[in-house]
Amino acid sequence: MAAYLGWTLDAFDFFLLIMVVRHIAADFRTGIPQVSYAIFLTLATRPVGALLFGVAADRYGRRPALMASILLYAAVELLSAFAPSLAALLALRALFGIGMGGVWGVGASLAMESVPARSRGLLSGILQQGYPAGYLIAALAYRLVFPSFGWRGMFVVGALPAALVLFIRSGVAESPAWVPVRKRPGGAAGGSGPGLFATIAGRWPLFLYMIALMTAFTCFSHGTQDLYPSGFLERQRGLGVADVTTIVMVYNLGAIAGGVLFGALSQAYGRRRMIAFASLLALPMIPLWIGPASVAGLAAGSFLMQFAVQGAWGIVPAHLNELSPTSVRGTLPGLAYQLGNLFSSYLSPIQAHIAEARGGRYSLSLGATVAVVAVVLAALALAGPEKRTAELARGDDGA
């Protein structure tokens, strides 16, 4: 529950920005491509948070590292509400990325090490769907908060996740896998930095593979989500707040359903096969996602698209943690994930520039992204290893 809520509220704070890109651009008298650099900076700095908080998690425990990362992103979210200029907002979003980058890796290791192998696929799907759940809550905030308080008021609401730290501090046990590892030479108490670097040096082909896989994954999710509300629905289709909110809520329900289903199926049929199947399932959804003229048609198509996208994503927490050794599990999965974000971080500005150069046709850049990335992701998934039967709770090395 702690890991799920941490990731949900983290995503909530991230997607508050996504919902108001066009309005921030109007307030600062600039364009969507310029504001989209805030998305780029958030994604680009997430590896810093994954490394810093991951090393802290391997040295001092998963719980304190998770609490510290949540406090950082919640504080920066509040400060974002008072940004006096676009430059100040961009700087704050870079800091936000550091806090956001620490939450997933630390929370996923805490959760995946605390559950039995037989249910890890299902719980992986549930954990990862904190992301679309946070997106859904952000859409609700856009509908309820934005009309009265504007984009700055939404960022004030985004400071609420700080309260989650009290729950983690009082009610969450430390990972059962971390407690014995911290006593080993080279484990957490012996210095997680050297342990991390030695692991990367000894398993660098696997580490590079994980980064490539997560680059494709992050292109898949951010390429279908970040500019869809403000760019495609509002800018290209001219929809209002109520219609945009409805569509975003509907497709996040599809995302949650897909993630849980494919996460559970991956336990029986394999992580790689289910990732590939969900990825390729997105291809026939493209015309349904960007083609319909009605709000109902767009809602249905976007539901199906995110069912496929987040269906593949639901497998990621279990898959990456199973591929990582116990001594660096607080760092390695999150670092690989966030380096993938770094290498895909410029995607939103690219999509925006392509669309604006063609008169605001965001459907073109969004559709092309899915067509390419879905195939690449499926190929990468099938080419790699998996260890879905590893017993992480007792300290089995996944790689």
Rosetta blueprint (number, residue, H / E / L):
1 M L
2 A H
3 A H
4 Y H
5 L H
6 G H
7 W H
8 T H
9 L H
10 D H
11 A H
12 F H
13 D H
14 F H
15 F H
16 L H
17 L H
18 I H
19 M H
20 V L
21 V H
22 R H
23 H H
24 I H
25 A H
26 A H
27 D H
28 F L
29 R L
30 T L
31 G L
32 I H
33 P H
34 Q H
35 V H
36 S H
37 Y H
38 A H
39 I H
40 F H
41 L H
42 T H
43 L H
44 A H
45 T H
46 R H
47 P H
48 V H
49 G H
50 A H
51 L H
52 L H
53 F H
54 G H
55 V H
56 A H
57 A H
58 D H
59 R H
60 Y H
61 G L
62 R H
63 R H
64 P H
65 A H
66 L H
67 M H
68 A H
69 S H
70 I H
71 L H
72 L H
73 Y H
74 A H
75 A H
76 V H
77 E H
78 L H
79 L H
80 S H
81 A L
82 F L
83 A L
84 P L
85 S L
86 L H
87 A H
88 A H
89 L H
90 L H
91 A H
92 L H
93 R H
94 A H
95 L H
96 F H
97 G H
98 I H
99 G H
100 M H
101 G H
102 G H
103 V H
104 W H
105 G H
106 V H
107 G H
108 A H
109 S H
110 L H
111 A H
112 M H
113 E L
114 S L
115 V L
116 P L
117 A H
118 R H
119 S H
120 R H
121 G H
122 L H
123 L H
124 S H
125 G H
126 I H
127 L H
128 Q H
129 Q L
130 G H
131 Y H
132 P H
133 A H
134 G H
135 Y H
136 L H
137 I H
138 A H
139 A H
140 L H
141 A H
142 Y H
143 R H
144 L H
145 V L
146 F H
147 P H
148 S H
149 F H
150 G H
151 W H
152 R H
153 G H
154 M H
155 F H
156 V H
157 V H
158 G L
159 A L
160 L H
161 P H
162 A H
163 A H
164 L H
165 V H
166 L H
167 F H
168 I H
169 R H
170 S H
171 G H
172 V L
173 A L
174 E L
175 S L
176 P L
177 A L
178 W H
179 V H
180 P H
181 V H
182 R L
183 K L
184 R L
185 P L
186 G L
187 G L
188 A L
189 A L
190 G L
191 G L
192 S H
193 G H
194 P H
195 G H
196 L H
197 F H
198 A H
199 T H
200 I H
201 A H
202 G H
203 R L
204 W H
205 P H
206 L H
207 F H
208 L H
209 Y H
210 M H
211 I H
212 A H
213 L H
214 M H
215 T H
216 A H
217 F H
218 T H
219 C H
220 F H
221 S H
222 H H
223 G H
224 T H
225 Q H
226 D L
227 L L
228 Y H
229 P H
230 S H
231 G H
232 F H
233 L H
234 E H
235 R H
236 Q H
237 R L
238 G L
239 L L
240 G L
241 V H
242 A H
243 D H
244 V H
245 T H
246 T H
247 I H
248 V H
249 M H
250 V H
251 Y H
252 N H
253 L H
254 G H
255 A H
256 I H
257 A H
258 G H
259 G H
260 V H
261 L H
262 F H
263 G H
264 A H
265 L H
266 S H
267 Q H
268 A H
269 Y H
270 G L
271 R H
272 R H
273 R H
274 M H
275 I H
276 A H
277 F H
278 A H
279 S H
280 L H
281 L H
282 A L
283 L H
284 P H
285 M H
286 I H
287 P H
288 L H
289 W H
290 I H
291 G L
292 P L
293 A L
294 S L
295 V H
296 A H
297 G H
298 L H
299 A H
300 A H
301 G H
302 S H
303 F H
304 L H
305 M H
306 Q H
307 F H
308 A H
309 V H
310 Q H
311 G H
312 A H
313 W H
314 G L
315 I L
316 V H
317 P H
318 A H
319 H H
320 L H
321 N H
322 E H
323 L L
324 S L
325 P L
326 T H
327 S H
328 V H
329 R L
330 G L
331 T L
332 L H
333 P H
334 G H
335 L H
336 A H
337 Y H
338 Q H
339 L H
340 G H
341 N H
342 L H
343 F H
344 S H
345 S L
346 Y L
347 L H
348 S H
349 P H
350 I H
351 Q H
352 A H
353 H H
354 I H
355 A H
356 E H
357 A H
358 R L
359 G L
360 G L
361 R L
362 Y H
363 S H
364 L H
365 S H
366 L H
367 G H
368 A H
369 T H
370 V H
371 A H
372 V H
373 V H
374 A H
375 V H
376 V H
377 L H
378 A H
379 A H
380 L H
381 A H
382 L H
383 A H
384 G L
385 P L
386 E L
387 K L
388 R L
389 T L
390 A L
391 E L
392 L H
393 A H
394 R H
395 G L
396 D L
397 D L
398 G L
399 A L
